[in-house]
């Protein structure tokens, strides 16, 4: 091994972070914040984001009931968002919570690279993260994915720190980060299992000792106890909350890794793959040995982190679909550190810098794509549909939502509409049609988050309302509608012979009237 190569592969020691690294980190952090806040509201809020906000701002009694009843996953994000909303409720401000959390992940990525390798690898990984389009995509969404990614990264950072120095501080850091991550998204348990699998391969090195084994055992017991309420919730609710996930194919898995690299086409993912191969190649023979030395183990740790959660969820999906690309976002740090390790093996600094600059240029192009598009193409036009109803509603109209959850985006956009118009002194709030279903009280109730309208409710509405608006989402296709849509189409024409229909992206609005 060449002297230069040895310095690249040497693991980081406990020396202080050099001043130059602090400066570069600050510049990268500024760039990361800028790209995540730029065009923060260029794309409209969609169903999931509206759901987050409405869950976070209902009353405390309803909030706690809803968490236990069906929304315990992501509960940590809902609590943070609930606090955040006290300071502002504009679309920009709501999304800025995720953007700030995502920016905070950048120094954590640096720490991970430095712990596993050295500061050079940490800086390269941090630079790749700053301009990673997949991170930008979910940093600009009012959901828990940015928080999930940050806490998962910190969990692995404290794990490595605990192996290097089995202190109480590092053990508490690992337990806290991992436990909080469980309540940001329970799929982080896949990372904990991946960590356990990787540690089983750690041989007789300076990272393996009875003291460290005892520390890790105590840490995992503590994480398990902290996660117990969520595990009870999962056992109680089963797969119902994720029953909408479709069974993945090879194309979905390849598409996930393409997007994880920040690419919307093949070029950037191929370059990332080549860099990963460069990182793995020197230890390819040792990877299959029963016990690993420290140099080989860190590669295996990153590979298990990157591959195991995806492979396991894909295999489980043959019985019950559970794989979804954005739920695997916590695999991103492993990919970036592997790529950084591969780039750091380039001996000539100018050549490595050129290669990194080229990759960042491609990443920047993908960020421009993300500002106007989604990798997953799932965004709906519930805002446009809501505004259409509010613009065309007449006194005495009623409104029925095809499934209870459809009321959630309606309430979010109606609130925005009220908030904007109240600036006018002669404003009378356009509350829209009277909500017939779901409705348990004047405002949102935790029971309004689930259920379907009944034929009896529709027949009762026919006697008291001249017109009824119907808002439909996720109701199958026009050729194969779901049973609720079939029931609505059968019952309402009994008293409302006239029907008008308007279509928006993934949303349909109908108006049934008596004349």
Secondary structure, DSSP 8 states (H G I E B T S, - for coil): --HHHHHHHS---S----HHHHHHHHHHHHHHHHHHHTTTTSS---HHHHHHHHHHHS-HHHHHHHIIIII-TTHHHHHHHHHHTTS--SHHHHHHHHHHHHHHHHHHHHHHHHHHT-HHHHHHHHHHHHT-HHHHHHHTSSSSHHHHHHHHHHHHHHHHHHHHS--HHHHHHHHHHHHHHHHH-TTHHHHHHHHHHHHHTB-SSTT--HHHHHHHHHHHHHHHHHHHHHHHHHHHHTTGGGTT-----HHHHHHHHHHHTT-SSHHHHHHHHHHHHHHHHTTTTGGGSSSB-HHHHHHHHHHHHHHHHHHHHHHHTTTS----GGGGGGGHHHHHHHHHHHHHT-SSHHHHHHHHHHHHHHHHHHHHHHHH--SS-----HHHHHHHHHHH--TT-EEEESBTTHHHHHHHHHHHHHHHHTTSTT------SEEEES-SSSS--GGGGS-B--HHHHHHHHHH-SEEEEEEES-B-SSSB-HHHHHHHHHGGGT--EEEEEEETTEEEEEEE--
